[in-house]
Amino acid sequence: MVEEERTDETQASEDQEHEQETVAETTVQLARANDVLPTEIHLLPVAARPFFPGQAVPLMMSAEHWAPTMKAVADTEHKILGVVLVDSETSEEADSHNFRGIGTACRVHRIHQQDGHLQVLVECLQRFRLTGWVNRAAPFLARVAYLPEPEGPPSSEIKAYAVAVINTIKELLPLNPLYVEELRMFLDRFGPDDPSHLADFAASLTTSSKDQLQEVLEIVPLLQRMEKVLVLLNNELELARAQQKIRRTVEEKMHKQQREFFLREQLKAIQKELGIAKDDRTAEIDTFKERLEGLTLTEQAQKRVDEELNKMGMLETGSPEYAVTRNYLDWITLLPWGKHSKDKLDLKRARRVLDRDHYGLEDVKARILEFLAVGIHKGEIAGSIILLVGPPGVGKTSIGRSIADTLGRRFYRFSVGGIRDEAEIKGHRRTYIGAMPGKFLQAMRDAGTSNPVILLDEIDKIGASYHGDPASALLEVLDPEQNSDFLDHYLDLRFDLSKVLFVCTANQLDTIPGPLLDRMEVIKLSGYIAEEKLEIAKKYLLPRQIERAGLDKKSVKLDVKTLRALIEGYARDAGVRRLEKQLGKIVRKVAVRLLEDEETPIRVERDALKDYLGSPVFRDERKLSGPGVVTGLAWTAMGGATLSIEAARTHTFNRGFKLTGKLGDVMKESAEIAYGYLVSHAEAFDADPAFFEKSFIHLHVPAGATPKDGPSAGITMASALLSLARDEPVRRIAMTGEITLTGEVFPVGGIREKLIAARRAGIKEIILPADNEGDFEEVPEHVGKGFEVHFASRFEDVVPLLFKG
């Protein structure tokens, strides 16, 4: 039975092969060598690559464009079509100028139209050369001359090239299996002893460019053609080898990764069976429990942690709730519950650190040492919030860092300036995507202890918006009575901030809300006088800039005169930040000169400052004089300043009073009070009462573009109006104080800053309110030294000091 079945199968196979041979004979007729090819043939342009004699090629083309051409070929007896490479992007765009000079004559065997396309089978026969055009538009018709293939037995040299071509093809076969099928088709039609067709076949195997293949097609001499083909084959071999190497490398990596993955999974399974390893969830829960071992959680926090750990054990690791619970436990276990660093309560060390980091500021240092001394007696420093207030660049932030260094505590700084979202302070609720705790719990996590020094910079610039009021949120944090139970919205647990030492900085007190200011101990830092700036520049700023520039300490020299001129002309503000920038600019220019092989040290003289820094930014204040001109003293966020106030009678047409100088409401009211008081008491101060009755008075406060406000210019304005009324200039004297309608002189603030401004202007005689006498006594000796100060309780005390004699 088995043999019969096998016989039937064999018979069926032979019948099938016979049918295929019959179909092939009816559809494909091979050209005979003695066929006569026509001299006028229709042309088909191809844009991809040329065809070579000996090939049987299926073509796919657009019926819309090439149906007339194929119909014209089908109507001929010979069915010959010329296939020519064109230079255009597509065959449809070709015209008679795009055709190359040499193409291949092909016999059309089958044409089939389907879905708007023509499927054409052609057999490539022989090379031809274009000799002329019969029709230059589609269907293209041209006259051609055929290029005969070389006849006779091949020479030994050609045989050698043929062997080289065959060997190269053999090397290509293992690298690309597609070549096997093409080689089998070639051997079915031609023998390996046919060198011409072998060369053409080898060229068609390659992926060379169409120009390189056209060059092979155009070479008729067999030896030259085989030389060119061998070059193309070798290039193809190198390309195939490179592709094979890349493929092998990629496969090796993939196999390695797959192998490692399977081994890793097997290892996990084995370890799990032996109880050695755990899954990711168990490992994370164990990590959280290990963190909790060194912490002292509150009862409420411990209960919450246990609940969350139980929930985490039941949730799927891929669920969103699992990620939320994991992040929550991560935050809780990273906070320093009950962990404290030991304070270094040594007053001598504290004094040494403060003196090392800051020059001057003796009153501020004394206040900090007092604060530390109280903590030493108590055994701990807690429950205090320090507010350092002063102009920019006086060292507020660095003092906060020095306090942390003094106590041996961790230091954390963040700026609250511009914060408008309450969640920045108290955190987001866990229901929100991407929720996080507030800045304070982030600070506690980063510090790693429950008693760091946290510096809140620029607290006077905190904002408010529809997101909430951050300043109000700070009330709980900065209240020693409340912050022991600080509640963050994300954590939703009470955390003790009472051991934290909070240090805040601000440029002014006016913009800090009253309830927030009430919770802080204010320490005021005034600006530096020129002598202090001089010492700071020599001891701190210049050495720091030289070090930052990578220069030798002795490479730059600035003497005292140069530094003093630098301070007076380029850095006259209250702080030392501008001074440090100017020194940095000088050091950078010196660095350039040193690279130009100048000798060291380079001495920067006073007269050379203009070459280094340009024209001075600050010039000596104009000493305005004459009747109606008085110098006042003002406080600004940048420190103290002198303020010249001018009064003039513009005309006598009518009575009136006008103010200019961009004054605020408070200053306008001071001017109105001063004018009203002088008008009603002119006769008592030796002024003509009729002067005000017939005069239009204009009072101006330069500079007009600078906003000015504050209750400290009352007596200055009254003095300017009195000087104008008496037509008598005021002595070289500066003053500050508020005036009332009854002539009382009220106290003002910023005495130290105003004294520094007077010293800068070269004024030695000053009038202050009598109620500020205590403030003057608290001013450091080096600041108040050399001044002749008069204290006035009423305006009657001021008048005798204004005029000579």
Secondary structure, DSSP 8 states (H G I E B T S, - for coil): -HHHHHHHHHHHHHHHHHHHHHHHHHH-----TT----SEEEEEEESS----TT-EEEEEEEHHHHHHHHHHHHTSSS-EEEEEEBSSSSGGG--TTSB-SEEEEEEEEEEEEETTEEEEEEEEEEEEEEEEEEESSSSEEEEEEEE----SS--HHHHHHHHHHHHHHHHHHHH-THHHHHHHHHHHHS-TT-HHHHHHHHHHHS---HHHHHHHHH--SHHHHHHHHHHHHHHHHHHHHHHHHHHHHHHHHHHHHHHHHHHHHHHHHHHHHHTS---HHHHHHHHHHHHHTT----HHHHHHHHHHHHHHHHS-TTSHHHHHHHHHHHHHHHS-TT--------HHHHHHHHHHH-SS-HHHHHHHHHHHHHHHHHTS--S-EEEEE--TTSSHHHHHHHHHHHHT--EEEEE-TT---THHHH---TTSTT----HHHHHHHHH-SSS-EEEEE-GGG---BTTB-HHHHHHHHT-TTTGGGEE-TTT-SEE--TT-EEEEEES-STTS-HHHHTTSEEEE-----HHHHHHHIIIIIHHHHHHHTT--TTSEEE-HHHHHHHHHHH--SSSSHHHHHHHHHHHHHHHHHHHTT--SSEEE-GGGHHHHH-S-S--------STTEEEEEEEETTEEEEEEEEEEEEESSS-EEEEESSB-HHHHHHHHHHHHHHHHTTGGGT--HHHHHS-EEEEE-S-TTS-B--S-BHHHHHHHHHHHHHT----S-EE-BEE-TT-BEE--S-HHHHHHHHHHHT--EEEEEGGGHHHHHHS-HHHHTT-EEEEESBHHHHGGGTS--
